Amino acid sequence: MITLSSELRFCDRCMLKTQHEIIEDPEAIYTYKRKRLYKCKECGHKSYRRGLRPSAESVY
Ligand SMILES: [Zn+2]
C-alpha cells in the first residue's frame, strides 16, 4: 500500500468534506477497475472510490 497524497472528498461518516489520504493498492493497478482507497483524516473512515475524473487520466 502506498500513500500518494491527500484530497478533499466527502466523508460519509463526517457528513462533510474532509481531507482524505489516497491509498492506491499496487495490485489493483493492473486490474480493469482501478479503485483508490480513501481514508478520512478526521475520523479514519475508509472507503473505496474511483477517481474524480476517470476520463481525465492520462492514457499512453
Ligand atoms: Zn470522516
N, CA, C, O and the ligand as a Tripos MOL2 file, in Angstrom:
@<TRIPOS>MOLECULE
protein
  241   239    61     0     0
PROTEIN
NO_CHARGES

@<TRIPOS>ATOM
      1 N           0.8410   -1.1910    0.0000 N.3       1 MET1
      2 CA          0.0000    0.0000    0.0000 C.3       1 MET1
      3 C           0.8800    1.2460    0.0000 C.2       1 MET1
      4 O           1.8070    1.3680    0.8010 O.2       1 MET1
      5 N           0.5800    2.1530   -0.8950 N.am      2 ILE2
      6 CA          1.3810    3.3770   -0.9950 C.3       2 ILE2
      7 C           0.4730    4.5910   -0.8360 C.2       2 ILE2
      8 O          -0.5170    4.7490   -1.5510 O.2       2 ILE2
      9 N           0.8270    5.4230    0.0980 N.am      3 THR3
     10 CA          0.0660    6.6540    0.2790 C.3       3 THR3
     11 C           0.5800    7.7070   -0.6860 C.2       3 THR3
     12 O           1.7290    8.1380   -0.5960 O.2       3 THR3
     13 N          -0.2630    8.1090   -1.5920 N.am      4 LEU4
     14 CA          0.1680    9.0340   -2.6260 C.3       4 LEU4
     15 C           0.0520   10.4780   -2.1800 C.2       4 LEU4
     16 O           1.0330   11.2210   -2.1760 O.2       4 LEU4
     17 N          -1.1590   10.8700   -1.8050 N.am      5 SER5
     18 CA         -1.3780   12.2680   -1.4610 C.3       5 SER5
     19 C          -2.7030   12.3960   -0.7310 C.2       5 SER5
     20 O          -3.3190   11.3950   -0.3640 O.2       5 SER5
     21 N          -3.1250   13.5960   -0.5300 N.am      6 SER6
     22 CA         -4.4080   13.8130    0.1230 C.3       6 SER6
     23 C          -5.3240   14.5930   -0.8070 C.2       6 SER6
     24 O          -4.8710   15.3400   -1.6740 O.2       6 SER6
     25 N          -6.6050   14.4050   -0.6080 N.am      7 GLU7
     26 CA         -7.5750   15.0400   -1.4800 C.3       7 GLU7
     27 C          -8.8120   15.3880   -0.6750 C.2       7 GLU7
     28 O          -9.1630   14.6930    0.2780 O.2       7 GLU7
     29 N          -9.4650   16.4650   -1.0650 N.am      8 LEU8
     30 CA        -10.6710   16.8730   -0.3590 C.3       8 LEU8
     31 C         -11.8600   16.1010   -0.9180 C.2       8 LEU8
     32 O         -12.2930   16.3310   -2.0470 O.2       8 LEU8
     33 N         -12.3820   15.1740   -0.1020 N.am      9 ARG9
     34 CA        -13.5050   14.3470   -0.5410 C.3       9 ARG9
     35 C         -14.6030   14.3580    0.5190 C.2       9 ARG9
     36 O         -14.3660   14.6840    1.6820 O.2       9 ARG9
     37 N         -15.7970   13.9970    0.0910 N.am     10 PHE10
     38 CA        -16.9150   13.9400    1.0160 C.3      10 PHE10
     39 C         -16.8380   12.6620    1.8350 C.2      10 PHE10
     40 O         -16.7280   11.5670    1.2830 O.2      10 PHE10
     41 N         -16.8960   12.8060    3.1520 N.am     11 CYS11
     42 CA        -16.8550   11.6550    4.0360 C.3      11 CYS11
     43 C         -18.2670   11.2780    4.4530 C.2      11 CYS11
     44 O         -19.0400   12.1200    4.9100 O.2      11 CYS11
     45 N         -18.5940    9.9950    4.2880 N.am     12 ASP12
     46 CA        -19.9360    9.5250    4.6210 C.3      12 ASP12
     47 C         -20.2030    9.5510    6.1230 C.2      12 ASP12
     48 O         -21.3480    9.6320    6.5670 O.2      12 ASP12
     49 N         -19.1390    9.4820    6.8780 N.am     13 ARG13
     50 CA        -19.3050    9.4480    8.3300 C.3      13 ARG13
     51 C         -19.3270   10.8510    8.9250 C.2      13 ARG13
     52 O         -20.1380   11.1620    9.7980 O.2      13 ARG13
     53 N         -18.4100   11.7000    8.4290 N.am     14 CYS14
     54 CA        -18.3730   13.0780    8.9320 C.3      14 CYS14
     55 C         -19.5120   13.9080    8.3370 C.2      14 CYS14
     56 O         -19.8890   14.9470    8.8790 O.2      14 CYS14
     57 N         -20.0500   13.4350    7.2210 N.am     15 MET15
     58 CA        -21.1210   14.1440    6.5190 C.3      15 MET15
     59 C         -20.6840   15.5260    6.0620 C.2      15 MET15
     60 O         -21.4750   16.4680    6.0190 O.2      15 MET15
     61 N         -19.4130   15.6220    5.7250 N.am     16 LEU16
     62 CA        -18.9070   16.8540    5.1530 C.3      16 LEU16
     63 C         -17.5900   16.5750    4.4430 C.2      16 LEU16
     64 O         -17.0360   15.4800    4.5430 O.2      16 LEU16
     65 N         -17.1060   17.5610    3.7390 N.am     17 LYS17
     66 CA        -15.8590   17.3750    3.0160 C.3      17 LYS17
     67 C         -14.6690   17.4970    3.9520 C.2      17 LYS17
     68 O         -14.5250   18.4710    4.6910 O.2      17 LYS17
     69 N         -13.8280   16.4860    3.8960 N.am     18 THR18
     70 CA        -12.6380   16.4790    4.7370 C.3      18 THR18
     71 C         -11.4460   16.0430    3.8990 C.2      18 THR18
     72 O         -11.5990   15.5500    2.7820 O.2      18 THR18
     73 N         -10.2700   16.2300    4.4530 N.am     19 GLN19
     74 CA         -9.0650   15.7630    3.7840 C.3      19 GLN19
     75 C          -8.9990   14.2480    3.8730 C.2      19 GLN19
     76 O          -9.1760   13.6740    4.9480 O.2      19 GLN19
     77 N          -8.7460   13.6090    2.7540 N.am     20 HIS20
     78 CA         -8.6200   12.1590    2.7160 C.3      20 HIS20
     79 C          -7.2400   11.7730    2.2170 C.2      20 HIS20
     80 O          -6.6980   12.3870    1.2980 O.2      20 HIS20
     81 N          -6.6870   10.7510    2.8340 N.am     21 GLU21
     82 CA         -5.4640   10.1740    2.2900 C.3      21 GLU21
     83 C          -5.8540    9.2500    1.1530 C.2      21 GLU21
     84 O          -6.8210    8.4960    1.2570 O.2      21 GLU21
     85 N          -5.1100    9.3120    0.0860 N.am     22 ILE22
     86 CA         -5.3850    8.4410   -1.0560 C.3      22 ILE22
     87 C          -4.4000    7.2860   -1.0310 C.2      22 ILE22
     88 O          -3.1880    7.4700   -1.1380 O.2      22 ILE22
     89 N          -4.9510    6.1000   -0.8880 N.am     23 ILE23
     90 CA         -4.1060    4.9140   -0.8470 C.3      23 ILE23
     91 C          -4.4470    4.0460   -2.0470 C.2      23 ILE23
     92 O          -5.5820    3.5990   -2.2110 O.2      23 ILE23
     93 N          -3.4510    3.8200   -2.8730 N.am     24 GLU24
     94 CA         -3.6810    3.0250   -4.0680 C.3      24 GLU24
     95 C          -2.9990    1.6760   -3.9240 C.2      24 GLU24
     96 O          -1.7990    1.5890   -3.6630 O.2      24 GLU24
     97 N          -3.7830    0.6380   -4.0990 N.am     25 ASP25
     98 CA         -3.2420   -0.6980   -3.9800 C.3      25 ASP25
     99 C          -2.4590   -1.0490   -5.2370 C.2      25 ASP25
    100 O          -3.0320   -1.0890   -6.3260 O.2      25 ASP25
    101 N          -1.1540   -1.3040   -5.1060 N.am     26 PRO26
    102 CA         -0.3300   -1.6170   -6.2740 C.3      26 PRO26
    103 C          -0.8730   -2.7880   -7.0790 C.2      26 PRO26
    104 O          -0.7270   -2.8190   -8.3010 O.2      26 PRO26
    105 N          -1.4840   -3.7290   -6.4220 N.am     27 GLU27
    106 CA         -2.0150   -4.9000   -7.1120 C.3      27 GLU27
    107 C          -3.2270   -4.5420   -7.9520 C.2      27 GLU27
    108 O          -3.5530   -5.2380   -8.9130 O.2      27 GLU27
    109 N          -3.8920   -3.4530   -7.5860 N.am     28 ALA28
    110 CA         -5.1060   -3.0670   -8.2840 C.3      28 ALA28
    111 C          -4.8140   -2.2810   -9.5540 C.2      28 ALA28
    112 O          -5.7030   -2.0640  -10.3780 O.2      28 ALA28
    113 N          -3.5660   -1.8570   -9.7060 N.am     29 ILE29
    114 CA         -3.2150   -1.0640  -10.8770 C.3      29 ILE29
    115 C          -3.3960   -1.8710  -12.1630 C.2      29 ILE29
    116 O          -3.7150   -1.3210  -13.2170 O.2      29 ILE29
    117 N          -3.1890   -3.1680  -12.0560 N.am     30 TYR30
    118 CA         -3.2190   -3.9980  -13.2590 C.3      30 TYR30
    119 C          -4.5980   -4.5660  -13.5350 C.2      30 TYR30
    120 O          -4.7960   -5.2950  -14.5070 O.2      30 TYR30
    121 N          -5.5390   -4.2340  -12.6870 N.am     31 THR31
    122 CA         -6.8950   -4.7000  -12.9250 C.3      31 THR31
    123 C          -7.6660   -3.6800  -13.7420 C.2      31 THR31
    124 O          -7.2820   -2.5140  -13.8290 O.2      31 THR31
    125 N          -8.7430   -4.1280  -14.3300 N.am     32 TYR32
    126 CA         -9.5300   -3.2480  -15.1800 C.3      32 TYR32
    127 C         -10.1500   -2.1120  -14.3710 C.2      32 TYR32
    128 O         -10.0930   -0.9420  -14.7510 O.2      32 TYR32
    129 N         -10.7310   -2.4900  -13.2660 N.am     33 LYS33
    130 CA        -11.3640   -1.4760  -12.4270 C.3      33 LYS33
    131 C         -10.4190   -1.0500  -11.3140 C.2      33 LYS33
    132 O         -10.3190   -1.6970  -10.2710 O.2      33 LYS33
    133 N          -9.7530    0.0180  -11.5570 N.am     34 ARG34
    134 CA         -8.8200    0.5090  -10.5580 C.3      34 ARG34
    135 C          -9.5360    1.4420   -9.5880 C.2      34 ARG34
    136 O         -10.1130    2.4590   -9.9720 O.2      34 ARG34
    137 N          -9.4780    1.0660   -8.3470 N.am     35 LYS35
    138 CA        -10.0990    1.9070   -7.3410 C.3      35 LYS35
    139 C          -9.0570    2.3900   -6.3430 C.2      35 LYS35
    140 O          -8.0060    1.7780   -6.1520 O.2      35 LYS35
    141 N          -9.3830    3.4840   -5.7310 N.am     36 ARG36
    142 CA         -8.4740    4.0420   -4.7340 C.3      36 ARG36
    143 C          -9.1460    4.0130   -3.3700 C.2      36 ARG36
    144 O         -10.3510    4.2270   -3.2360 O.2      36 ARG36
    145 N          -8.3380    3.7470   -2.3810 N.am     37 LEU37
    146 CA         -8.8580    3.7220   -1.0250 C.3      37 LEU37
    147 C          -8.6520    5.0930   -0.4030 C.2      37 LEU37
    148 O          -7.5310    5.5820   -0.2610 O.2      37 LEU37
    149 N          -9.7690    5.6880   -0.0420 N.am     38 TYR38
    150 CA         -9.7060    6.9980    0.5960 C.3      38 TYR38
    151 C          -9.8880    6.8350    2.0950 C.2      38 TYR38
    152 O         -10.8290    6.1830    2.5500 O.2      38 TYR38
    153 N          -8.9940    7.4230    2.8460 N.am     39 LYS39
    154 CA         -9.0870    7.3550    4.2950 C.3      39 LYS39
    155 C          -9.2520    8.7610    4.8500 C.2      39 LYS39
    156 O          -8.4030    9.6300    4.6550 O.2      39 LYS39
    157 N         -10.3530    8.9600    5.5380 N.am     40 CYS40
    158 CA        -10.6390   10.2640    6.1220 C.3      40 CYS40
    159 C          -9.6420   10.5660    7.2340 C.2      40 CYS40
    160 O          -9.4370    9.7520    8.1350 O.2      40 CYS40
    161 N          -9.0320   11.7280    7.1640 N.am     41 LYS41
    162 CA         -8.0600   12.0930    8.1950 C.3      41 LYS41
    163 C          -8.7460   12.5080    9.4890 C.2      41 LYS41
    164 O          -8.1190   12.5360   10.5480 O.2      41 LYS41
    165 N         -10.0250   12.8280    9.4030 N.am     42 GLU42
    166 CA        -10.7510   13.2860   10.5890 C.3      42 GLU42
    167 C         -11.2100   12.1230   11.4560 C.2      42 GLU42
    168 O         -10.9900   12.1100   12.6670 O.2      42 GLU42
    169 N         -11.8640   11.1270   10.8110 N.am     43 CYS43
    170 CA        -12.4390   10.0410   11.5970 C.3      43 CYS43
    171 C         -11.8020    8.6900   11.2670 C.2      43 CYS43
    172 O         -12.0420    7.7020   11.9610 O.2      43 CYS43
    173 N         -11.0000    8.6490   10.2170 N.am     44 GLY44
    174 CA        -10.3360    7.4030    9.8620 C.3      44 GLY44
    175 C         -11.1920    6.4690    9.0430 C.2      44 GLY44
    176 O         -10.8010    5.3280    8.7950 O.2      44 GLY44
    177 N         -12.3570    6.9320    8.6160 N.am     45 HIS45
    178 CA        -13.2570    6.1080    7.8200 C.3      45 HIS45
    179 C         -12.6340    5.8370    6.4490 C.2      45 HIS45
    180 O         -12.1580    6.7470    5.7700 O.2      45 HIS45
    181 N         -12.6510    4.5610    6.0650 N.am     46 LYS46
    182 CA        -12.0770    4.1880    4.7740 C.3      46 LYS46
    183 C         -13.1800    3.8270    3.7930 C.2      46 LYS46
    184 O         -14.1890    3.2260    4.1610 O.2      46 LYS46
    185 N         -12.9720    4.2000    2.5500 N.am     47 SER47
    186 CA        -13.9420    3.8380    1.5250 C.3      47 SER47
    187 C         -13.2490    3.7850    0.1720 C.2      47 SER47
    188 O         -12.3680    4.5920   -0.1290 O.2      47 SER47
    189 N         -13.6640    2.8240   -0.6300 N.am     48 TYR48
    190 CA        -13.1260    2.7220   -1.9810 C.3      48 TYR48
    191 C         -13.9220    3.6250   -2.9010 C.2      48 TYR48
    192 O         -15.1510    3.5760   -2.9400 O.2      48 TYR48
    193 N         -13.2130    4.4310   -3.6220 N.am     49 ARG49
    194 CA        -13.8690    5.3180   -4.5760 C.3      49 ARG49
    195 C         -13.0310    5.4050   -5.8380 C.2      49 ARG49
    196 O         -11.8200    5.1870   -5.8330 O.2      49 ARG49
    197 N         -13.7160    5.7270   -6.9000 N.am     50 ARG50
    198 CA        -12.9830    5.9690   -8.1300 C.3      50 ARG50
    199 C         -12.4580    7.3900   -8.1290 C.2      50 ARG50
    200 O         -12.8500    8.2170   -7.3060 O.2      50 ARG50
    201 N         -11.5820    7.6510   -9.0470 N.am     51 GLY51
    202 CA        -11.0340    8.9930   -9.1560 C.3      51 GLY51
    203 C         -12.1150    9.9740   -9.5140 C.2      51 GLY51
    204 O         -13.1810    9.6000  -10.0010 O.2      51 GLY51
    205 N         -11.8330   11.2260   -9.2700 N.am     52 LEU52
    206 CA        -12.8180   12.2570   -9.5360 C.3      52 LEU52
    207 C         -13.1640   12.2990  -11.0150 C.2      52 LEU52
    208 O         -14.3370   12.3580  -11.3860 O.2      52 LEU52
    209 N         -12.1360   12.2670  -11.8600 N.am     53 ARG53
    210 CA        -12.3630   12.3320  -13.2990 C.3      53 ARG53
    211 C         -11.6040   11.2000  -13.9960 C.2      53 ARG53
    212 O         -10.4820   11.3890  -14.4680 O.2      53 ARG53
    213 N         -12.2290   10.0290  -14.0530 N.am     54 PRO54
    214 CA        -11.5610    8.8750  -14.6810 C.3      54 PRO54
    215 C         -11.1590    9.1470  -16.1170 C.2      54 PRO54
    216 O         -10.1180    8.6770  -16.5750 O.2      54 PRO54
    217 N         -11.9750    9.8990  -16.8240 N.am     55 SER55
    218 CA        -11.7010   10.1520  -18.2380 C.3      55 SER55
    219 C         -10.5330   11.1070  -18.4190 C.2      55 SER55
    220 O          -9.9580   11.1950  -19.5040 O.2      55 SER55
    221 N         -10.1840   11.8210  -17.3560 N.am     56 ALA56
    222 CA         -9.1130   12.8080  -17.4510 C.3      56 ALA56
    223 C          -7.7430   12.1790  -17.1930 C.2      56 ALA56
    224 O          -6.7090   12.8270  -17.3540 O.2      56 ALA56
    225 N          -7.7540   10.9280  -16.7990 N.am     57 GLU57
    226 CA         -6.4690   10.2720  -16.5420 C.3      57 GLU57
    227 C          -5.7010   10.0840  -17.8520 C.2      57 GLU57
    228 O          -6.2770    9.7600  -18.8900 O.2      57 GLU57
    229 N          -4.4300   10.2900  -17.7750 N.am     58 SER58
    230 CA         -3.5990   10.1500  -18.9700 C.3      58 SER58
    231 C          -3.5080    8.6830  -19.3900 C.2      58 SER58
    232 O          -3.2670    7.7950  -18.5720 O.2      58 SER58
    233 N          -3.7040    8.4650  -20.6510 N.am     59 VAL59
    234 CA         -3.5940    7.0990  -21.1770 C.3      59 VAL59
    235 C          -2.5720    7.0830  -22.2880 C.2      59 VAL59
    236 O          -2.8150    7.6030  -23.3780 O.2      59 VAL59
    237 N          -1.4440    6.4950  -22.0150 N.am     60 TYR60
    238 CA         -0.3970    6.4030  -23.0350 C.3      60 TYR60
    239 C          -0.0980    4.9530  -23.3620 C.2      60 TYR60
    240 O           0.7580    4.6740  -24.2020 O.2      60 TYR60
    241 ZN        -14.6490   11.2570    8.2010 Zn       61 ZN61
@<TRIPOS>BOND
     1     1     2 1
     2     2     3 1
     3     3     4 2
     4     3     5 am
     5     5     6 1
     6     6     7 1
     7     7     8 2
     8     7     9 am
     9     9    10 1
    10    10    11 1
    11    11    12 2
    12    11    13 am
    13    13    14 1
    14    14    15 1
    15    15    16 2
    16    15    17 am
    17    17    18 1
    18    18    19 1
    19    19    20 2
    20    19    21 am
    21    21    22 1
    22    22    23 1
    23    23    24 2
    24    23    25 am
    25    25    26 1
    26    26    27 1
    27    27    28 2
    28    27    29 am
    29    29    30 1
    30    30    31 1
    31    31    32 2
    32    31    33 am
    33    33    34 1
    34    34    35 1
    35    35    36 2
    36    35    37 am
    37    37    38 1
    38    38    39 1
    39    39    40 2
    40    39    41 am
    41    41    42 1
    42    42    43 1
    43    43    44 2
    44    43    45 am
    45    45    46 1
    46    46    47 1
    47    47    48 2
    48    47    49 am
    49    49    50 1
    50    50    51 1
    51    51    52 2
    52    51    53 am
    53    53    54 1
    54    54    55 1
    55    55    56 2
    56    55    57 am
    57    57    58 1
    58    58    59 1
    59    59    60 2
    60    59    61 am
    61    61    62 1
    62    62    63 1
    63    63    64 2
    64    63    65 am
    65    65    66 1
    66    66    67 1
    67    67    68 2
    68    67    69 am
    69    69    70 1
    70    70    71 1
    71    71    72 2
    72    71    73 am
    73    73    74 1
    74    74    75 1
    75    75    76 2
    76    75    77 am
    77    77    78 1
    78    78    79 1
    79    79    80 2
    80    79    81 am
    81    81    82 1
    82    82    83 1
    83    83    84 2
    84    83    85 am
    85    85    86 1
    86    86    87 1
    87    87    88 2
    88    87    89 am
    89    89    90 1
    90    90    91 1
    91    91    92 2
    92    91    93 am
    93    93    94 1
    94    94    95 1
    95    95    96 2
    96    95    97 am
    97    97    98 1
    98    98    99 1
    99    99   100 2
   100    99   101 am
   101   101   102 1
   102   102   103 1
   103   103   104 2
   104   103   105 am
   105   105   106 1
   106   106   107 1
   107   107   108 2
   108   107   109 am
   109   109   110 1
   110   110   111 1
   111   111   112 2
   112   111   113 am
   113   113   114 1
   114   114   115 1
   115   115   116 2
   116   115   117 am
   117   117   118 1
   118   118   119 1
   119   119   120 2
   120   119   121 am
   121   121   122 1
   122   122   123 1
   123   123   124 2
   124   123   125 am
   125   125   126 1
   126   126   127 1
   127   127   128 2
   128   127   129 am
   129   129   130 1
   130   130   131 1
   131   131   132 2
   132   131   133 am
   133   133   134 1
   134   134   135 1
   135   135   136 2
   136   135   137 am
   137   137   138 1
   138   138   139 1
   139   139   140 2
   140   139   141 am
   141   141   142 1
   142   142   143 1
   143   143   144 2
   144   143   145 am
   145   145   146 1
   146   146   147 1
   147   147   148 2
   148   147   149 am
   149   149   150 1
   150   150   151 1
   151   151   152 2
   152   151   153 am
   153   153   154 1
   154   154   155 1
   155   155   156 2
   156   155   157 am
   157   157   158 1
   158   158   159 1
   159   159   160 2
   160   159   161 am
   161   161   162 1
   162   162   163 1
   163   163   164 2
   164   163   165 am
   165   165   166 1
   166   166   167 1
   167   167   168 2
   168   167   169 am
   169   169   170 1
   170   170   171 1
   171   171   172 2
   172   171   173 am
   173   173   174 1
   174   174   175 1
   175   175   176 2
   176   175   177 am
   177   177   178 1
   178   178   179 1
   179   179   180 2
   180   179   181 am
   181   181   182 1
   182   182   183 1
   183   183   184 2
   184   183   185 am
   185   185   186 1
   186   186   187 1
   187   187   188 2
   188   187   189 am
   189   189   190 1
   190   190   191 1
   191   191   192 2
   192   191   193 am
   193   193   194 1
   194   194   195 1
   195   195   196 2
   196   195   197 am
   197   197   198 1
   198   198   199 1
   199   199   200 2
   200   199   201 am
   201   201   202 1
   202   202   203 1
   203   203   204 2
   204   203   205 am
   205   205   206 1
   206   206   207 1
   207   207   208 2
   208   207   209 am
   209   209   210 1
   210   210   211 1
   211   211   212 2
   212   211   213 am
   213   213   214 1
   214   214   215 1
   215   215   216 2
   216   215   217 am
   217   217   218 1
   218   218   219 1
   219   219   220 2
   220   219   221 am
   221   221   222 1
   222   222   223 1
   223   223   224 2
   224   223   225 am
   225   225   226 1
   226   226   227 1
   227   227   228 2
   228   227   229 am
   229   229   230 1
   230   230   231 1
   231   231   232 2
   232   231   233 am
   233   233   234 1
   234   234   235 1
   235   235   236 2
   236   235   237 am
   237   237   238 1
   238   238   239 1
   239   239   240 2
@<TRIPOS>SUBSTRUCTURE
     1 MET1         2 RESIDUE 1 A MET
     2 ILE2         6 RESIDUE 1 A ILE
     3 THR3        10 RESIDUE 1 A THR
     4 LEU4        14 RESIDUE 1 A LEU
     5 SER5        18 RESIDUE 1 A SER
     6 SER6        22 RESIDUE 1 A SER
     7 GLU7        26 RESIDUE 1 A GLU
     8 LEU8        30 RESIDUE 1 A LEU
     9 ARG9        34 RESIDUE 1 A ARG
    10 PHE10       38 RESIDUE 1 A PHE
    11 CYS11       42 RESIDUE 1 A CYS
    12 ASP12       46 RESIDUE 1 A ASP
    13 ARG13       50 RESIDUE 1 A ARG
    14 CYS14       54 RESIDUE 1 A CYS
    15 MET15       58 RESIDUE 1 A MET
    16 LEU16       62 RESIDUE 1 A LEU
    17 LYS17       66 RESIDUE 1 A LYS
    18 THR18       70 RESIDUE 1 A THR
    19 GLN19       74 RESIDUE 1 A GLN
    20 HIS20       78 RESIDUE 1 A HIS
    21 GLU21       82 RESIDUE 1 A GLU
    22 ILE22       86 RESIDUE 1 A ILE
    23 ILE23       90 RESIDUE 1 A ILE
    24 GLU24       94 RESIDUE 1 A GLU
    25 ASP25       98 RESIDUE 1 A ASP
    26 PRO26      102 RESIDUE 1 A PRO
    27 GLU27      106 RESIDUE 1 A GLU
    28 ALA28      110 RESIDUE 1 A ALA
    29 ILE29      114 RESIDUE 1 A ILE
    30 TYR30      118 RESIDUE 1 A TYR
    31 THR31      122 RESIDUE 1 A THR
    32 TYR32      126 RESIDUE 1 A TYR
    33 LYS33      130 RESIDUE 1 A LYS
    34 ARG34      134 RESIDUE 1 A ARG
    35 LYS35      138 RESIDUE 1 A LYS
    36 ARG36      142 RESIDUE 1 A ARG
    37 LEU37      146 RESIDUE 1 A LEU
    38 TYR38      150 RESIDUE 1 A TYR
    39 LYS39      154 RESIDUE 1 A LYS
    40 CYS40      158 RESIDUE 1 A CYS
    41 LYS41      162 RESIDUE 1 A LYS
    42 GLU42      166 RESIDUE 1 A GLU
    43 CYS43      170 RESIDUE 1 A CYS
    44 GLY44      174 RESIDUE 1 A GLY
    45 HIS45      178 RESIDUE 1 A HIS
    46 LYS46      182 RESIDUE 1 A LYS
    47 SER47      186 RESIDUE 1 A SER
    48 TYR48      190 RESIDUE 1 A TYR
    49 ARG49      194 RESIDUE 1 A ARG
    50 ARG50      198 RESIDUE 1 A ARG
    51 GLY51      202 RESIDUE 1 A GLY
    52 LEU52      206 RESIDUE 1 A LEU
    53 ARG53      210 RESIDUE 1 A ARG
    54 PRO54      214 RESIDUE 1 A PRO
    55 SER55      218 RESIDUE 1 A SER
    56 ALA56      222 RESIDUE 1 A ALA
    57 GLU57      226 RESIDUE 1 A GLU
    58 SER58      230 RESIDUE 1 A SER
    59 VAL59      234 RESIDUE 1 A VAL
    60 TYR60      238 RESIDUE 1 A TYR
    61 ZN61       241 GROUP 0 **** ****
